[in-house]
């Protein structure tokens, strides 16, 4: 994931699109609001590309894939 970087000096170490201060979370919030990718790149973040948005989604999927979910014993 070369396009995603984590820098403790930018957004408290939250994942951002490389070379920007645009967090993955900010991009995903716009996607979840149903805003088309092209509108995100033109209206909200002209410094990123549609491919950057796809990388943010892929990054989130990868994080969920490796996340271990533990359930408390239910009785």
PDB file with one MODEL, atoms N, CA, C and O in Angstrom:
MODEL        1
ATOM      1  N   UNK A   1       0.829  -1.189   0.000  1.00  0.00           N
ATOM      2  CA  UNK A   1       0.000   0.000   0.000  1.00  0.00           C
ATOM      3  C   UNK A   1       0.871   1.249   0.000  1.00  0.00           C
ATOM      4  O   UNK A   1       0.912   1.983   0.988  1.00  0.00           O
ATOM      5  N   UNK A   2       1.548   1.484  -1.077  1.00  0.00           N
ATOM      6  CA  UNK A   2       2.432   2.643  -1.183  1.00  0.00           C
ATOM      7  C   UNK A   2       1.677   3.958  -1.110  1.00  0.00           C
ATOM      8  O   UNK A   2       2.241   4.968  -0.689  1.00  0.00           O
ATOM      9  N   UNK A   3       0.423   3.966  -1.509  1.00  0.00           N
ATOM     10  CA  UNK A   3      -0.347   5.217  -1.553  1.00  0.00           C
ATOM     11  C   UNK A   3      -0.899   5.605  -0.192  1.00  0.00           C
ATOM     12  O   UNK A   3      -1.424   6.709  -0.042  1.00  0.00           O
ATOM     13  N   UNK A   4      -0.799   4.742   0.794  1.00  0.00           N
ATOM     14  CA  UNK A   4      -1.248   5.057   2.144  1.00  0.00           C
ATOM     15  C   UNK A   4      -0.020   5.139   3.035  1.00  0.00           C
ATOM     16  O   UNK A   4       0.823   4.242   3.032  1.00  0.00           O
ATOM     17  N   UNK A   5       0.073   6.217   3.793  1.00  0.00           N
ATOM     18  CA  UNK A   5       1.195   6.329   4.721  1.00  0.00           C
ATOM     19  C   UNK A   5       0.683   6.716   6.102  1.00  0.00           C
ATOM     20  O   UNK A   5      -0.340   7.382   6.259  1.00  0.00           O
ATOM     21  N   UNK A   6       1.435   6.271   7.079  1.00  0.00           N
ATOM     22  CA  UNK A   6       1.123   6.592   8.465  1.00  0.00           C
ATOM     23  C   UNK A   6       2.319   7.343   9.031  1.00  0.00           C
ATOM     24  O   UNK A   6       3.428   6.814   9.106  1.00  0.00           O
ATOM     25  N   UNK A   7       2.073   8.577   9.425  1.00  0.00           N
ATOM     26  CA  UNK A   7       3.122   9.440   9.943  1.00  0.00           C
ATOM     27  C   UNK A   7       2.628   9.998  11.276  1.00  0.00           C
ATOM     28  O   UNK A   7       1.588  10.655  11.314  1.00  0.00           O
ATOM     29  N   UNK A   8       3.342   9.754  12.354  1.00  0.00           N
ATOM     30  CA  UNK A   8       2.863  10.223  13.666  1.00  0.00           C
ATOM     31  C   UNK A   8       2.711  11.744  13.748  1.00  0.00           C
ATOM     32  O   UNK A   8       2.056  12.249  14.659  1.00  0.00           O
ATOM     33  N   UNK A   9       3.303  12.469  12.815  1.00  0.00           N
ATOM     34  CA  UNK A   9       3.205  13.933  12.816  1.00  0.00           C
ATOM     35  C   UNK A   9       2.045  14.469  11.978  1.00  0.00           C
ATOM     36  O   UNK A   9       1.827  15.679  11.923  1.00  0.00           O
ATOM     37  N   UNK A  10       1.303  13.578  11.329  1.00  0.00           N
ATOM     38  CA  UNK A  10       0.166  13.994  10.508  1.00  0.00           C
ATOM     39  C   UNK A  10      -1.082  13.288  11.013  1.00  0.00           C
ATOM     40  O   UNK A  10      -1.134  12.058  11.047  1.00  0.00           O
ATOM     41  N   UNK A  11      -2.071  14.052  11.400  1.00  0.00           N
ATOM     42  CA  UNK A  11      -3.347  13.510  11.899  1.00  0.00           C
ATOM     43  C   UNK A  11      -3.147  12.464  12.988  1.00  0.00           C
ATOM     44  O   UNK A  11      -3.844  11.450  13.018  1.00  0.00           O
ATOM     45  N   UNK A  12      -2.201  12.711  13.873  1.00  0.00           N
ATOM     46  CA  UNK A  12      -1.941  11.834  15.016  1.00  0.00           C
ATOM     47  C   UNK A  12      -1.660  10.396  14.597  1.00  0.00           C
ATOM     48  O   UNK A  12      -1.982   9.458  15.326  1.00  0.00           O
ATOM     49  N   UNK A  13      -1.060  10.223  13.420  1.00  0.00           N
ATOM     50  CA  UNK A  13      -0.693   8.895  12.960  1.00  0.00           C
ATOM     51  C   UNK A  13      -1.801   8.130  12.268  1.00  0.00           C
ATOM     52  O   UNK A  13      -1.657   6.935  12.009  1.00  0.00           O
ATOM     53  N   UNK A  14      -2.900   8.793  11.966  1.00  0.00           N
ATOM     54  CA  UNK A  14      -3.975   8.126  11.224  1.00  0.00           C
ATOM     55  C   UNK A  14      -3.534   7.946   9.770  1.00  0.00           C
ATOM     56  O   UNK A  14      -2.798   8.782   9.245  1.00  0.00           O
ATOM     57  N   UNK A  15      -3.969   6.875   9.118  1.00  0.00           N
ATOM     58  CA  UNK A  15      -3.581   6.634   7.725  1.00  0.00           C
ATOM     59  C   UNK A  15      -4.061   7.761   6.809  1.00  0.00           C
ATOM     60  O   UNK A  15      -5.209   8.196   6.889  1.00  0.00           O
ATOM     61  N   UNK A  16      -3.165   8.221   5.944  1.00  0.00           N
ATOM     62  CA  UNK A  16      -3.465   9.289   4.983  1.00  0.00           C
ATOM     63  C   UNK A  16      -3.005   8.862   3.594  1.00  0.00           C
ATOM     64  O   UNK A  16      -2.181   7.961   3.440  1.00  0.00           O
ATOM     65  N   UNK A  17      -3.554   9.525   2.600  1.00  0.00           N
ATOM     66  CA  UNK A  17      -3.072   9.316   1.244  1.00  0.00           C
ATOM     67  C   UNK A  17      -1.667   9.926   1.169  1.00  0.00           C
ATOM     68  O   UNK A  17      -1.455  11.069   1.576  1.00  0.00           O
ATOM     69  N   UNK A  18      -0.736   9.168   0.656  1.00  0.00           N
ATOM     70  CA  UNK A  18       0.672   9.576   0.627  1.00  0.00           C
ATOM     71  C   UNK A  18       0.843  10.932  -0.040  1.00  0.00           C
ATOM     72  O   UNK A  18       0.263  11.213  -1.088  1.00  0.00           O
ATOM     73  N   UNK A  19       1.662  11.768   0.603  1.00  0.00           N
ATOM     74  CA  UNK A  19       1.959  13.077   0.067  1.00  0.00           C
ATOM     75  C   UNK A  19       0.892  14.121   0.332  1.00  0.00           C
ATOM     76  O   UNK A  19       0.990  15.252  -0.145  1.00  0.00           O
ATOM     77  N   UNK A  20      -0.142  13.739   1.104  1.00  0.00           N
ATOM     78  CA  UNK A  20      -1.216  14.674   1.439  1.00  0.00           C
ATOM     79  C   UNK A  20      -1.485  14.611   2.936  1.00  0.00           C
ATOM     80  O   UNK A  20      -0.904  13.800   3.657  1.00  0.00           O
ATOM     81  N   UNK A  21      -2.367  15.475   3.379  1.00  0.00           N
ATOM     82  CA  UNK A  21      -2.860  15.421   4.750  1.00  0.00           C
ATOM     83  C   UNK A  21      -4.306  14.931   4.757  1.00  0.00           C
ATOM     84  O   UNK A  21      -5.055  15.179   5.702  1.00  0.00           O
ATOM     85  N   UNK A  22      -4.685  14.232   3.687  1.00  0.00           N
ATOM     86  CA  UNK A  22      -6.052  13.730   3.528  1.00  0.00           C
ATOM     87  C   UNK A  22      -6.122  12.332   4.121  1.00  0.00           C
ATOM     88  O   UNK A  22      -5.472  11.403   3.642  1.00  0.00           O
ATOM     89  N   UNK A  23      -6.921  12.200   5.171  1.00  0.00           N
ATOM     90  CA  UNK A  23      -6.989  10.903   5.849  1.00  0.00           C
ATOM     91  C   UNK A  23      -7.888   9.924   5.099  1.00  0.00           C
ATOM     92  O   UNK A  23      -8.832  10.314   4.412  1.00  0.00           O
ATOM     93  N   UNK A  24      -7.569   8.662   5.250  1.00  0.00           N
ATOM     94  CA  UNK A  24      -8.392   7.600   4.678  1.00  0.00           C
ATOM     95  C   UNK A  24      -9.815   7.723   5.216  1.00  0.00           C
ATOM     96  O   UNK A  24     -10.779   7.558   4.469  1.00  0.00           O
ATOM     97  N   UNK A  25      -9.946   8.008   6.490  1.00  0.00           N
ATOM     98  CA  UNK A  25     -11.268   8.130   7.098  1.00  0.00           C
ATOM     99  C   UNK A  25     -12.090   9.230   6.439  1.00  0.00           C
ATOM    100  O   UNK A  25     -13.274   9.029   6.168  1.00  0.00           O
ATOM    101  N   UNK A  26     -11.491  10.383   6.176  1.00  0.00           N
ATOM    102  CA  UNK A  26     -12.227  11.474   5.527  1.00  0.00           C
ATOM    103  C   UNK A  26     -12.747  11.055   4.158  1.00  0.00           C
ATOM    104  O   UNK A  26     -13.878  11.376   3.792  1.00  0.00           O
ATOM    105  N   UNK A  27     -11.936  10.352   3.419  1.00  0.00           N
ATOM    106  CA  UNK A  27     -12.349   9.877   2.095  1.00  0.00           C
ATOM    107  C   UNK A  27     -13.475   8.854   2.240  1.00  0.00           C
ATOM    108  O   UNK A  27     -14.465   8.917   1.511  1.00  0.00           O
ATOM    109  N   UNK A  28     -13.333   7.921   3.169  1.00  0.00           N
ATOM    110  CA  UNK A  28     -14.351   6.890   3.344  1.00  0.00           C
ATOM    111  C   UNK A  28     -15.676   7.479   3.809  1.00  0.00           C
ATOM    112  O   UNK A  28     -16.736   6.966   3.450  1.00  0.00           O
ATOM    113  N   UNK A  29     -15.636   8.540   4.597  1.00  0.00           N
ATOM    114  CA  UNK A  29     -16.876   9.194   5.020  1.00  0.00           C
ATOM    115  C   UNK A  29     -17.632   9.755   3.815  1.00  0.00           C
ATOM    116  O   UNK A  29     -18.856   9.646   3.741  1.00  0.00           O
ATOM    117  N   UNK A  30     -16.911  10.347   2.885  1.00  0.00           N
ATOM    118  CA  UNK A  30     -17.557  10.870   1.679  1.00  0.00           C
ATOM    119  C   UNK A  30     -18.122   9.741   0.832  1.00  0.00           C
ATOM    120  O   UNK A  30     -19.228   9.849   0.303  1.00  0.00           O
ATOM    121  N   UNK A  31     -17.365   8.659   0.704  1.00  0.00           N
ATOM    122  CA  UNK A  31     -17.843   7.496  -0.050  1.00  0.00           C
ATOM    123  C   UNK A  31     -19.107   6.943   0.602  1.00  0.00           C
ATOM    124  O   UNK A  31     -20.071   6.613  -0.090  1.00  0.00           O
ATOM    125  N   UNK A  32     -19.106   6.842   1.926  1.00  0.00           N
ATOM    126  CA  UNK A  32     -20.270   6.280   2.619  1.00  0.00           C
ATOM    127  C   UNK A  32     -21.489   7.196   2.515  1.00  0.00           C
ATOM    128  O   UNK A  32     -22.622   6.735   2.650  1.00  0.00           O
ATOM    129  N   UNK A  33     -21.263   8.491   2.275  1.00  0.00           N
ATOM    130  CA  UNK A  33     -22.366   9.426   2.053  1.00  0.00           C
ATOM    131  C   UNK A  33     -22.923   9.329   0.634  1.00  0.00           C
ATOM    132  O   UNK A  33     -23.870  10.031   0.280  1.00  0.00           O
ATOM    133  N   UNK A  34     -22.326   8.455  -0.171  1.00  0.00           N
ATOM    134  CA  UNK A  34     -22.820   8.234  -1.528  1.00  0.00           C
ATOM    135  C   UNK A  34     -22.334   9.250  -2.548  1.00  0.00           C
ATOM    136  O   UNK A  34     -22.886   9.347  -3.644  1.00  0.00           O
ATOM    137  N   UNK A  35     -21.315   9.999  -2.198  1.00  0.00           N
ATOM    138  CA  UNK A  35     -20.784  11.004  -3.119  1.00  0.00           C
ATOM    139  C   UNK A  35     -19.942  10.293  -4.186  1.00  0.00           C
ATOM    140  O   UNK A  35     -19.033   9.532  -3.853  1.00  0.00           O
ATOM    141  N   UNK A  36     -20.241  10.539  -5.456  1.00  0.00           N
ATOM    142  CA  UNK A  36     -19.483   9.874  -6.528  1.00  0.00           C
ATOM    143  C   UNK A  36     -17.991  10.206  -6.455  1.00  0.00           C
ATOM    144  O   UNK A  36     -17.600  11.306  -6.065  1.00  0.00           O
ATOM    145  N   UNK A  37     -17.178   9.233  -6.837  1.00  0.00           N
ATOM    146  CA  UNK A  37     -15.729   9.393  -6.774  1.00  0.00           C
ATOM    147  C   UNK A  37     -15.271  10.650  -7.521  1.00  0.00           C
ATOM    148  O   UNK A  37     -14.432  11.405  -7.029  1.00  0.00           O
ATOM    149  N   UNK A  38     -15.827  10.862  -8.705  1.00  0.00           N
ATOM    150  CA  UNK A  38     -15.417  12.017  -9.503  1.00  0.00           C
ATOM    151  C   UNK A  38     -15.728  13.324  -8.783  1.00  0.00           C
ATOM    152  O   UNK A  38     -14.963  14.283  -8.883  1.00  0.00           O
ATOM    153  N   UNK A  39     -16.839  13.368  -8.061  1.00  0.00           N
ATOM    154  CA  UNK A  39     -17.189  14.573  -7.309  1.00  0.00           C
ATOM    155  C   UNK A  39     -16.239  14.776  -6.127  1.00  0.00           C
ATOM    156  O   UNK A  39     -15.874  15.906  -5.803  1.00  0.00           O
ATOM    157  N   UNK A  40     -15.848  13.689  -5.496  1.00  0.00           N
ATOM    158  CA  UNK A  40     -14.892  13.772  -4.385  1.00  0.00           C
ATOM    159  C   UNK A  40     -13.588  14.392  -4.873  1.00  0.00           C
ATOM    160  O   UNK A  40     -13.017  15.259  -4.212  1.00  0.00           O
ATOM    161  N   UNK A  41     -13.122  13.936  -6.041  1.00  0.00           N
ATOM    162  CA  UNK A  41     -11.837  14.445  -6.554  1.00  0.00           C
ATOM    163  C   UNK A  41     -11.939  15.860  -7.099  1.00  0.00           C
ATOM    164  O   UNK A  41     -10.939  16.578  -7.129  1.00  0.00           O
ATOM    165  N   UNK A  42     -13.108  16.271  -7.524  1.00  0.00           N
ATOM    166  CA  UNK A  42     -13.243  17.630  -8.069  1.00  0.00           C
ATOM    167  C   UNK A  42     -13.646  18.639  -7.013  1.00  0.00           C
ATOM    168  O   UNK A  42     -13.070  19.724  -6.937  1.00  0.00           O
ATOM    169  N   UNK A  43     -14.629  18.293  -6.199  1.00  0.00           N
ATOM    170  CA  UNK A  43     -15.202  19.264  -5.267  1.00  0.00           C
ATOM    171  C   UNK A  43     -14.523  19.282  -3.901  1.00  0.00           C
ATOM    172  O   UNK A  43     -14.351  20.345  -3.306  1.00  0.00           O
ATOM    173  N   UNK A  44     -14.137  18.108  -3.404  1.00  0.00           N
ATOM    174  CA  UNK A  44     -13.617  18.018  -2.043  1.00  0.00           C
ATOM    175  C   UNK A  44     -12.095  17.931  -1.983  1.00  0.00           C
ATOM    176  O   UNK A  44     -11.453  18.655  -1.222  1.00  0.00           O
ATOM    177  N   UNK A  45     -11.526  17.046  -2.784  1.00  0.00           N
ATOM    178  CA  UNK A  45     -10.083  16.795  -2.720  1.00  0.00           C
ATOM    179  C   UNK A  45      -9.481  16.747  -4.127  1.00  0.00           C
ATOM    180  O   UNK A  45      -9.236  15.663  -4.656  1.00  0.00           O
ATOM    181  N   UNK A  46      -9.244  17.897  -4.730  1.00  0.00           N
ATOM    182  CA  UNK A  46      -8.691  17.890  -6.096  1.00  0.00           C
ATOM    183  C   UNK A  46      -7.253  17.380  -6.183  1.00  0.00           C
ATOM    184  O   UNK A  46      -6.742  17.157  -7.281  1.00  0.00           O
ATOM    185  N   UNK A  47      -6.597  17.194  -5.034  1.00  0.00           N
ATOM    186  CA  UNK A  47      -5.218  16.693  -5.044  1.00  0.00           C
ATOM    187  C   UNK A  47      -5.130  15.173  -5.105  1.00  0.00           C
ATOM    188  O   UNK A  47      -4.032  14.618  -5.153  1.00  0.00           O
ATOM    189  N   UNK A  48      -6.288  14.486  -5.102  1.00  0.00           N
ATOM    190  CA  UNK A  48      -6.252  13.028  -5.180  1.00  0.00           C
ATOM    191  C   UNK A  48      -6.958  12.563  -6.450  1.00  0.00           C
ATOM    192  O   UNK A  48      -7.622  13.338  -7.139  1.00  0.00           O
ATOM    193  N   UNK A  49      -6.794  11.283  -6.734  1.00  0.00           N
ATOM    194  CA  UNK A  49      -7.393  10.690  -7.929  1.00  0.00           C
ATOM    195  C   UNK A  49      -8.437   9.656  -7.524  1.00  0.00           C
ATOM    196  O   UNK A  49      -8.539   9.271  -6.360  1.00  0.00           O
ATOM    197  N   UNK A  50      -9.199   9.225  -8.503  1.00  0.00           N
ATOM    198  CA  UNK A  50     -10.162   8.155  -8.270  1.00  0.00           C
ATOM    199  C   UNK A  50      -9.427   6.902  -7.794  1.00  0.00           C
ATOM    200  O   UNK A  50      -9.937   6.172  -6.944  1.00  0.00           O
ATOM    201  N   UNK A  51      -8.257   6.654  -8.324  1.00  0.00           N
ATOM    202  CA  UNK A  51      -7.474   5.497  -7.872  1.00  0.00           C
ATOM    203  C   UNK A  51      -7.093   5.624  -6.400  1.00  0.00           C
ATOM    204  O   UNK A  51      -7.048   4.621  -5.688  1.00  0.00           O
ATOM    205  N   UNK A  52      -6.817   6.842  -5.932  1.00  0.00           N
ATOM    206  CA  UNK A  52      -6.530   7.046  -4.513  1.00  0.00           C
ATOM    207  C   UNK A  52      -7.741   6.658  -3.654  1.00  0.00           C
ATOM    208  O   UNK A  52      -7.588   6.071  -2.583  1.00  0.00           O
ATOM    209  N   UNK A  53      -8.927   6.987  -4.129  1.00  0.00           N
ATOM    210  CA  UNK A  53     -10.141   6.620  -3.392  1.00  0.00           C
ATOM    211  C   UNK A  53     -10.266   5.100  -3.334  1.00  0.00           C
ATOM    212  O   UNK A  53     -10.595   4.541  -2.288  1.00  0.00           O
ATOM    213  N   UNK A  54     -10.011   4.447  -4.429  1.00  0.00           N
ATOM    214  CA  UNK A  54     -10.065   2.977  -4.461  1.00  0.00           C
ATOM    215  C   UNK A  54      -9.039   2.364  -3.498  1.00  0.00           C
ATOM    216  O   UNK A  54      -9.306   1.351  -2.851  1.00  0.00           O
ATOM    217  N   UNK A  55      -7.875   2.989  -3.417  1.00  0.00           N
ATOM    218  CA  UNK A  55      -6.842   2.507  -2.498  1.00  0.00           C
ATOM    219  C   UNK A  55      -7.305   2.673  -1.041  1.00  0.00           C
ATOM    220  O   UNK A  55      -7.022   1.818  -0.202  1.00  0.00           O
ATOM    221  N   UNK A  56      -8.003   3.753  -0.745  1.00  0.00           N
ATOM    222  CA  UNK A  56      -8.543   3.940   0.610  1.00  0.00           C
ATOM    223  C   UNK A  56      -9.524   2.821   0.960  1.00  0.00           C
ATOM    224  O   UNK A  56      -9.492   2.282   2.067  1.00  0.00           O
ATOM    225  N   UNK A  57     -10.384   2.482   0.020  1.00  0.00           N
ATOM    226  CA  UNK A  57     -11.342   1.398   0.251  1.00  0.00           C
ATOM    227  C   UNK A  57     -10.607   0.079   0.432  1.00  0.00           C
ATOM    228  O   UNK A  57     -10.929  -0.698   1.330  1.00  0.00           O
ATOM    229  N   UNK A  58      -9.631  -0.171  -0.411  1.00  0.00           N
ATOM    230  CA  UNK A  58      -8.843  -1.408  -0.297  1.00  0.00           C
ATOM    231  C   UNK A  58      -8.111  -1.467   1.039  1.00  0.00           C
ATOM    232  O   UNK A  58      -8.041  -2.525   1.666  1.00  0.00           O
ATOM    233  N   UNK A  59      -7.566  -0.335   1.474  1.00  0.00           N
ATOM    234  CA  UNK A  59      -6.875  -0.291   2.763  1.00  0.00           C
ATOM    235  C   UNK A  59      -7.831  -0.667   3.893  1.00  0.00           C
ATOM    236  O   UNK A  59      -7.487  -1.465   4.765  1.00  0.00           O
ATOM    237  N   UNK A  60      -9.022  -0.095   3.872  1.00  0.00           N
ATOM    238  CA  UNK A  60     -10.008  -0.414   4.910  1.00  0.00           C
ATOM    239  C   UNK A  60     -10.385  -1.892   4.870  1.00  0.00           C
ATOM    240  O   UNK A  60     -10.547  -2.517   5.918  1.00  0.00           O
ATOM    241  N   UNK A  61     -10.524  -2.447   3.684  1.00  0.00           N
ATOM    242  CA  UNK A  61     -10.835  -3.873   3.562  1.00  0.00           C
ATOM    243  C   UNK A  61      -9.699  -4.724   4.118  1.00  0.00           C
ATOM    244  O   UNK A  61      -9.943  -5.723   4.795  1.00  0.00           O
ATOM    245  N   UNK A  62      -8.473  -4.337   3.839  1.00  0.00           N
ATOM    246  CA  UNK A  62      -7.319  -5.083   4.342  1.00  0.00           C
ATOM    247  C   UNK A  62      -7.255  -5.042   5.872  1.00  0.00           C
ATOM    248  O   UNK A  62      -6.931  -6.044   6.510  1.00  0.00           O
ATOM    249  N   UNK A  63      -7.563  -3.887   6.453  1.00  0.00           N
ATOM    250  CA  UNK A  63      -7.560  -3.767   7.915  1.00  0.00           C
ATOM    251  C   UNK A  63      -8.604  -4.686   8.525  1.00  0.00           C
ATOM    252  O   UNK A  63      -8.340  -5.358   9.522  1.00  0.00           O
ATOM    253  N   UNK A  64      -9.775  -4.719   7.936  1.00  0.00           N
ATOM    254  CA  UNK A  64     -10.847  -5.575   8.452  1.00  0.00           C
ATOM    255  C   UNK A  64     -10.487  -7.049   8.278  1.00  0.00           C
ATOM    256  O   UNK A  64     -10.815  -7.877   9.128  1.00  0.00           O
ATOM    257  N   UNK A  65      -9.819  -7.370   7.184  1.00  0.00           N
ATOM    258  CA  UNK A  65      -9.449  -8.761   6.918  1.00  0.00           C
ATOM    259  C   UNK A  65      -8.521  -9.319   7.988  1.00  0.00           C
ATOM    260  O   UNK A  65      -8.651 -10.480   8.374  1.00  0.00           O
ATOM    261  N   UNK A  66      -7.598  -8.515   8.465  1.00  0.00           N
ATOM    262  CA  UNK A  66      -6.631  -9.020   9.438  1.00  0.00           C
ATOM    263  C   UNK A  66      -7.074  -8.809  10.886  1.00  0.00           C
ATOM    264  O   UNK A  66      -6.402  -9.262  11.813  1.00  0.00           O
ATOM    265  N   UNK A  67      -8.195  -8.126  11.081  1.00  0.00           N
ATOM    266  CA  UNK A  67      -8.672  -7.850  12.430  1.00  0.00           C
ATOM    267  C   UNK A  67      -9.235  -9.118  13.061  1.00  0.00           C
ATOM    268  O   UNK A  67     -10.044  -9.818  12.453  1.00  0.00           O
ATOM    269  N   UNK A  68      -8.801  -9.404  14.278  1.00  0.00           N
ATOM    270  CA  UNK A  68      -9.354 -10.519  15.033  1.00  0.00           C
ATOM    271  C   UNK A  68     -10.506 -10.004  15.881  1.00  0.00           C
ATOM    272  O   UNK A  68     -10.379  -9.008  16.593  1.00  0.00           O
ATOM    273  N   UNK A  69     -11.611 -10.689  15.792  1.00  0.00           N
ATOM    274  CA  UNK A  69     -12.775 -10.308  16.586  1.00  0.00           C
ATOM    275  C   UNK A  69     -12.972 -11.368  17.648  1.00  0.00           C
ATOM    276  O   UNK A  69     -13.082 -12.557  17.347  1.00  0.00           O
ATOM    277  N   UNK A  70     -13.015 -10.928  18.886  1.00  0.00           N
ATOM    278  CA  UNK A  70     -13.160 -11.841  20.015  1.00  0.00           C
ATOM    279  C   UNK A  70     -14.513 -11.594  20.669  1.00  0.00           C
ATOM    280  O   UNK A  70     -14.884 -10.456  20.953  1.00  0.00           O
ATOM    281  N   UNK A  71     -15.233 -12.669  20.900  1.00  0.00           N
ATOM    282  CA  UNK A  71     -16.530 -12.584  21.535  1.00  0.00           C
ATOM    283  C   UNK A  71     -16.419 -13.066  22.975  1.00  0.00           C
ATOM    284  O   UNK A  71     -15.735 -14.048  23.267  1.00  0.00           O
ATOM    285  N   UNK A  72     -17.083 -12.379  23.843  1.00  0.00           N
ATOM    286  CA  UNK A  72     -17.147 -12.822  25.234  1.00  0.00           C
ATOM    287  C   UNK A  72     -18.040 -14.052  25.287  1.00  0.00           C
ATOM    288  O   UNK A  72     -19.000 -14.173  24.527  1.00  0.00           O
ATOM    289  N   UNK A  73     -17.715 -14.948  26.184  1.00  0.00           N
ATOM    290  CA  UNK A  73     -18.559 -16.144  26.335  1.00  0.00           C
ATOM    291  C   UNK A  73     -19.955 -15.715  26.748  1.00  0.00           C
ATOM    292  O   UNK A  73     -20.141 -14.999  27.732  1.00  0.00           O
ATOM    293  N   UNK A  74     -20.906 -16.157  25.995  1.00  0.00           N
ATOM    294  CA  UNK A  74     -22.301 -15.821  26.305  1.00  0.00           C
ATOM    295  C   UNK A  74     -22.959 -17.032  26.950  1.00  0.00           C
ATOM    296  O   UNK A  74     -22.878 -18.149  26.439  1.00  0.00           O
ATOM    297  N   UNK A  75     -23.609 -16.790  28.078  1.00  0.00           N
ATOM    298  CA  UNK A  75     -24.287 -17.891  28.772  1.00  0.00           C
ATOM    299  C   UNK A  75     -25.746 -17.593  28.924  1.00  0.00           C
ATOM    300  O   UNK A  75     -26.486 -18.401  29.484  1.00  0.00           O
TER     301      UNK A  75
ENDMDL
END
